[in-house]
Amino acid sequence: MWSAVPAAGGKAMEADMTTPPLDCSGKRVQINALTIGDGEVSAEVLELLDDGTFKPVPDYTRKECKPFTGDIKRAAITWNKHDRLPNGCYLVRVYFRAARLYGFEVAE
């Protein structure tokens, strides 16, 4: 079995993974994850700027994400005002601390 985990799985360590640009139009972020103790998984949606840097999309920032906790094979990542991704091509960055990320999908 394989999973993405922060270095040594330690609580003090946080990890993140970023997708390449994806057609997000109306899709959902779905994860298969397990959190340990006070661990959590959250995400933000990023716009790729012309200079190669990233800018968080309003209403889809990490701060507005409802953190996932638990052990679920298919959980949706949501934000305060949204449960689906915005229309357009964006990157999704997933953050996890004291958690194992077994699967990740942007799908309808």
GROMACS elastic network, one bead per residue, 0.5 to 0.9 nm:
[ bonds ]
;  ai    aj funct       b0    kb
    1   102     6  0.86000   500
    2   101     6  0.89996   500
    2   102     6  0.67622   500
    3    33     6  0.88604   500
    3   100     6  0.59681   500
    3   101     6  0.55024   500
    3   103     6  0.75969   500
    4    15     6  0.87200   500
    4    99     6  0.84544   500
    4   100     6  0.57435   500
    4   101     6  0.50624   500
    4   102     6  0.64487   500
    4   103     6  0.86046   500
    5     8     6  0.73975   500
    5     9     6  0.56317   500
    5    10     6  0.88353   500
    5    14     6  0.86635   500
    5    15     6  0.72005   500
    5    96     6  0.76969   500
    5    97     6  0.79869   500
    5    98     6  0.77129   500
    5    99     6  0.63203   500
    5   101     6  0.65308   500
    5   102     6  0.89204   500
    6    10     6  0.66873   500
    6    11     6  0.83271   500
    6    13     6  0.57873   500
    6    14     6  0.56078   500
    6    16     6  0.82579   500
    6    96     6  0.73049   500
    6    97     6  0.65897   500
    6    98     6  0.71400   500
    6    99     6  0.75329   500
    6   100     6  0.79610   500
    7    10     6  0.65016   500
    7    13     6  0.63986   500
    7    14     6  0.79068   500
    7    15     6  0.77109   500
    8    13     6  0.82316   500
    9    12     6  0.87397   500
    9    13     6  0.72533   500
    9    14     6  0.88220   500
    9    97     6  0.80443   500
    9    98     6  0.60435   500
    9    99     6  0.72981   500
    9   100     6  0.80173   500
   10    13     6  0.54142   500
   10    14     6  0.82137   500
   10    97     6  0.79547   500
   10    98     6  0.61941   500
   11    14     6  0.74983   500
   11    36     6  0.85616   500
   11    37     6  0.86913   500
   11    38     6  0.83683   500
   11    39     6  0.72376   500
   11    97     6  0.62543   500
   11    99     6  0.85209   500
   12    97     6  0.75860   500
   12    98     6  0.78599   500
   13    96     6  0.89151   500
   13    97     6  0.63551   500
   13    98     6  0.75050   500
   14    95     6  0.71151   500
   14    96     6  0.58601   500
   14    98     6  0.74596   500
   15    94     6  0.83515   500
   15    95     6  0.57687   500
   15    96     6  0.54636   500
   15    97     6  0.64586   500
   16    43     6  0.89132   500
   16    93     6  0.66148   500
   16    94     6  0.53943   500
   16    96     6  0.62035   500
   16    97     6  0.88150   500
   17    92     6  0.82793   500
   17    93     6  0.55623   500
   17    94     6  0.53615   500
   17    95     6  0.67199   500
   17    96     6  0.87515   500
   18    91     6  0.66866   500
   18    92     6  0.56622   500
   18    94     6  0.63795   500
   18    95     6  0.89004   500
   19    22     6  0.74998   500
   19    90     6  0.87712   500
   19    91     6  0.54425   500
   19    92     6  0.54695   500
   19    93     6  0.64515   500
   19    94     6  0.85609   500
   20    90     6  0.80493   500
   20    91     6  0.57297   500
   20    92     6  0.78485   500
   21    24     6  0.87356   500
   21    46     6  0.89790   500
   21    47     6  0.86152   500
   21    48     6  0.79176   500
   21    89     6  0.59444   500
   21    90     6  0.50356   500
   21    92     6  0.79286   500
   22    25     6  0.88906   500
   22    88     6  0.81636   500
   22    89     6  0.51592   500
   22    90     6  0.54496   500
   22    91     6  0.60740   500
   22    92     6  0.81529   500
   22   106     6  0.82943   500
   23    26     6  0.89750   500
   23    27     6  0.84400   500
   23    87     6  0.77086   500
   23    88     6  0.58023   500
   23    90     6  0.66527   500
   23    91     6  0.88072   500
   23   106     6  0.88741   500
   24    27     6  0.54574   500
   24    28     6  0.78525   500
   24    84     6  0.85769   500
   24    85     6  0.56977   500
   24    86     6  0.63364   500
   24    87     6  0.59487   500
   24    88     6  0.57977   500
   24    89     6  0.57659   500
   24    90     6  0.64346   500
   24    91     6  0.84264   500
   24   106     6  0.71873   500
   24   107     6  0.80981   500
   25    28     6  0.89452   500
   25    84     6  0.82783   500
   25    85     6  0.62361   500
   25    86     6  0.56342   500
   25    88     6  0.53738   500
   25    89     6  0.74415   500
   26    84     6  0.53879   500
   26    85     6  0.52027   500
   26    86     6  0.59598   500
   26    87     6  0.59163   500
   26    88     6  0.87580   500
   26   107     6  0.87089   500
   26   108     6  0.71558   500
   27    83     6  0.88200   500
   27    84     6  0.54338   500
   27    85     6  0.54124   500
   27    86     6  0.79353   500
   27    87     6  0.85192   500
   27   106     6  0.62306   500
   27   107     6  0.51090   500
   28    76     6  0.67649   500
   28    77     6  0.74081   500
   28    78     6  0.82199   500
   28    83     6  0.67951   500
   28    85     6  0.58695   500
   28   105     6  0.79953   500
   28   106     6  0.55385   500
   28   107     6  0.54941   500
   28   108     6  0.58821   500
   29    43     6  0.87793   500
   29    75     6  0.83380   500
   29    76     6  0.57047   500
   29    77     6  0.54536   500
   29    78     6  0.77491   500
   29    83     6  0.84888   500
   29    84     6  0.74952   500
   29    85     6  0.75592   500
   29    92     6  0.85461   500
   29   104     6  0.73525   500
   29   105     6  0.58609   500
   29   107     6  0.67390   500
   29   108     6  0.87353   500
   30    74     6  0.60892   500
   30    75     6  0.54167   500
   30    77     6  0.61425   500
   30   103     6  0.81208   500
   30   104     6  0.58252   500
   30   105     6  0.51517   500
   30   106     6  0.62801   500
   30   107     6  0.74526   500
   31    72     6  0.81220   500
   31    73     6  0.70390   500
   31    74     6  0.55071   500
   31    75     6  0.52962   500
   31    76     6  0.64094   500
   31    77     6  0.73458   500
   31   101     6  0.73239   500
   31   102     6  0.75694   500
   31   103     6  0.54455   500
   31   105     6  0.63713   500
   31   106     6  0.88876   500
   32    71     6  0.78422   500
   32    72     6  0.59062   500
   32    74     6  0.50809   500
   32    75     6  0.64366   500
   32   100     6  0.86014   500
   32   101     6  0.61988   500
   32   102     6  0.52699   500
   32   104     6  0.64322   500
   32   105     6  0.89138   500
   33    41     6  0.79774   500
   33    68     6  0.86024   500
   33    69     6  0.83518   500
   33    70     6  0.75126   500
   33    71     6  0.58685   500
   33    72     6  0.59665   500
   33    73     6  0.64303   500
   33    74     6  0.79543   500
   33    75     6  0.79749   500
   33    99     6  0.70094   500
   33   100     6  0.55829   500
   33   102     6  0.55445   500
   33   103     6  0.69352   500
   33   104     6  0.86495   500
   34    39     6  0.87020   500
   34    40     6  0.85248   500
   34    41     6  0.88756   500
   34    69     6  0.73152   500
   34    70     6  0.56634   500
   34    72     6  0.66981   500
   34    73     6  0.84409   500
   34    98     6  0.86838   500
   34    99     6  0.55216   500
   34   100     6  0.52049   500
   34   101     6  0.66838   500
   34   102     6  0.79673   500
   35    38     6  0.74151   500
   35    39     6  0.50388   500
   35    40     6  0.57715   500
   35    41     6  0.76061   500
   35    68     6  0.81585   500
   35    69     6  0.55748   500
   35    70     6  0.53203   500
   35    71     6  0.63914   500
   35    96     6  0.85524   500
   35    97     6  0.78348   500
   35    98     6  0.59477   500
   35   100     6  0.63841   500
   35   101     6  0.85810   500
   36    39     6  0.52159   500
   36    40     6  0.79481   500
   36    69     6  0.82403   500
   36    70     6  0.77113   500
   36    71     6  0.88531   500
   36    97     6  0.86017   500
   36    98     6  0.54041   500
   36    99     6  0.57514   500
   36   100     6  0.83241   500
   37    40     6  0.87850   500
   37    69     6  0.89929   500
   37    98     6  0.72645   500
   37    99     6  0.88565   500
   38    69     6  0.79721   500
   38    97     6  0.84991   500
   38    98     6  0.72206   500
   39    68     6  0.87339   500
   39    69     6  0.67679   500
   39    70     6  0.86932   500
   39    96     6  0.74206   500
   39    97     6  0.51376   500
   39    99     6  0.56671   500
   40    67     6  0.59408   500
   40    68     6  0.54887   500
   40    69     6  0.50866   500
   40    70     6  0.80908   500
   40    95     6  0.81693   500
   40    96     6  0.58093   500
   40    97     6  0.56355   500
   40    98     6  0.67304   500
   40    99     6  0.63043   500
   41    66     6  0.89023   500
   41    67     6  0.55570   500
   41    68     6  0.50369   500
   41    69     6  0.67313   500
   41    77     6  0.85514   500
   41    94     6  0.70515   500
   41    95     6  0.56274   500
   41    97     6  0.67084   500
   41    98     6  0.87450   500
   41    99     6  0.70683   500
   41   100     6  0.89394   500
   41   101     6  0.83086   500
   42    62     6  0.65675   500
   42    63     6  0.88863   500
   42    65     6  0.61255   500
   42    66     6  0.68534   500
   42    68     6  0.63087   500
   42    77     6  0.71138   500
   42    78     6  0.87049   500
   42    93     6  0.85141   500
   42    94     6  0.58160   500
   42    95     6  0.52535   500
   42    96     6  0.65580   500
   43    60     6  0.81791   500
   43    61     6  0.74402   500
   43    62     6  0.54689   500
   43    63     6  0.88886   500
   43    65     6  0.63137   500
   43    66     6  0.86159   500
   43    67     6  0.80098   500
   43    77     6  0.72458   500
   43    78     6  0.84912   500
   43    79     6  0.87633   500
   43    92     6  0.68385   500
   43    93     6  0.54746   500
   43    95     6  0.58189   500
   43    96     6  0.86664   500
   44    56     6  0.68217   500
   44    57     6  0.78250   500
   44    60     6  0.55189   500
   44    63     6  0.82273   500
   44    64     6  0.83095   500
   44    65     6  0.70016   500
   44    79     6  0.87867   500
   44    91     6  0.84833   500
   44    92     6  0.58623   500
   44    93     6  0.54207   500
   44    94     6  0.67162   500
   44    95     6  0.84357   500
   45    55     6  0.84758   500
   45    56     6  0.58321   500
   45    57     6  0.57458   500
   45    58     6  0.86653   500
   45    60     6  0.54914   500
   45    61     6  0.63629   500
   45    62     6  0.80264   500
   45    85     6  0.79949   500
   45    86     6  0.86836   500
   45    90     6  0.65594   500
   45    91     6  0.58341   500
   45    93     6  0.64082   500
   45    94     6  0.89453   500
   46    54     6  0.58449   500
   46    55     6  0.53752   500
   46    57     6  0.55802   500
   46    60     6  0.81880   500
   46    61     6  0.81380   500
   46    90     6  0.57213   500
   46    91     6  0.50324   500
   46    92     6  0.60591   500
   46    93     6  0.73215   500
   47    53     6  0.84393   500
   47    54     6  0.55185   500
   47    55     6  0.51590   500
   47    56     6  0.61671   500
   47    57     6  0.62703   500
   47    89     6  0.78370   500
   47    90     6  0.52915   500
   47    91     6  0.64601   500
   47    92     6  0.89831   500
   48    51     6  0.82565   500
   48    52     6  0.63187   500
   48    53     6  0.60633   500
   48    55     6  0.66470   500
   48    89     6  0.88303   500
   48    90     6  0.69238   500
   48    91     6  0.73653   500
   49    52     6  0.54414   500
   49    53     6  0.54612   500
   49    54     6  0.58474   500
   49    55     6  0.70792   500
   50    53     6  0.74265   500
   51    54     6  0.87743   500
   54    91     6  0.87026   500
   56    59     6  0.86986   500
   56    60     6  0.69673   500
   56    61     6  0.56712   500
   56    62     6  0.83169   500
   57    60     6  0.53844   500
   57    61     6  0.62741   500
   57    86     6  0.87869   500
   57    90     6  0.88411   500
   58    61     6  0.63125   500
   59    63     6  0.89864   500
   59    64     6  0.64172   500
   59    65     6  0.85883   500
   59    79     6  0.72442   500
   59    80     6  0.75484   500
   59    81     6  0.68057   500
   59    82     6  0.77306   500
   60    63     6  0.81853   500
   60    64     6  0.62144   500
   60    65     6  0.67821   500
   60    78     6  0.86894   500
   60    79     6  0.62596   500
   60    80     6  0.83922   500
   60    81     6  0.84742   500
   60    82     6  0.78696   500
   60    85     6  0.81088   500
   60    86     6  0.85009   500
   61    64     6  0.52771   500
   61    65     6  0.64163   500
   61    79     6  0.80205   500
   62    65     6  0.50740   500
   62    66     6  0.84102   500
   62    67     6  0.88234   500
   62    79     6  0.84038   500
   62    93     6  0.88427   500
   62    94     6  0.88875   500
   62    95     6  0.85906   500
   63    66     6  0.81896   500
   63    79     6  0.87377   500
   64    78     6  0.86894   500
   64    79     6  0.53863   500
   64    80     6  0.55842   500
   64    81     6  0.81885   500
   65    68     6  0.89429   500
   65    77     6  0.74860   500
   65    78     6  0.59462   500
   65    80     6  0.63017   500
   66    77     6  0.70757   500
   66    78     6  0.57625   500
   66    79     6  0.53928   500
   66    80     6  0.66009   500
   67    77     6  0.75637   500
   67    78     6  0.81327   500
   67    79     6  0.86900   500
   68    75     6  0.79916   500
   68    76     6  0.84526   500
   68    77     6  0.69782   500
   68    78     6  0.88493   500
   69    72     6  0.87284   500
   69    99     6  0.86368   500
   72    75     6  0.60508   500
   73   102     6  0.83797   500
   73   103     6  0.81980   500
   74   103     6  0.85822   500
   74   104     6  0.89845   500
   76    83     6  0.77000   500
   77    83     6  0.71328   500
   77    84     6  0.86733   500
   78    81     6  0.81210   500
   78    82     6  0.60603   500
   78    84     6  0.71881   500
   78    85     6  0.88111   500
   79    82     6  0.50419   500
   79    83     6  0.61497   500
   79    84     6  0.85348   500
   80    83     6  0.81387   500
   82    85     6  0.73454   500
   82    86     6  0.87001   500
   84   108     6  0.87772   500
   85    88     6  0.87381   500
   85   106     6  0.88610   500
   86    89     6  0.85979   500
   86    90     6  0.84815   500
   87    90     6  0.87120   500
   92   106     6  0.88428   500
   96    99     6  0.58105   500
   96   100     6  0.76391   500
   96   101     6  0.76406   500
   97   100     6  0.82733   500
  101   104     6  0.74998   500
